[in-house]
Amino acid sequence: MPPTPVRAAGALVGLEALAAAAFTAVLAARSGAAELGVGAVLAEAGFFLLVAVALGAVAAGLWTGRRWARTPAIVTQLLLLPVVYSLIGPSHQLLLGLATGVVVFAAFMLLISEPARRWSMGAEPSDDR
């Protein structure tokens, strides 16, 4: 069983997967009204569906104690930083950007915590829980 910070990070990555799935549904529902054409928007929705499935697998991996899931989760948090910047800055969606930033920052800090690092290397002292 992984330490608490890893499980908490898994829950946050799962939240990100749900957000990607919700965005997929919104894109698909609005595909008929898009200026780019239905095919392009559905292709974008397909991409975000793939992202949602991959994040869901990583979240499940963290939650169930699969060490392989830590690295893709860390990389995902780093890749989401420009999204946070874009929401706060150019898009002027301050509340959504700050909420996203809190989730991304919290997940990243949990994933690089000392208990998570030791766990990822195979050392599982009982006091990390």
Secondary structure, DSSP 8 states (H G I E B T S, - for coil): ---HHHHHHHHHHHHHHHHHHHHHHHHHHTGGG-SS-HHHHHHHHHHHHHHHHHHHHHHHHHHHT-GGGHHHHHHHHHHHHHHHHHHHTTT--HHHHHHHHHHHHHHHHHHTSHHHHHHHTT---GGG-
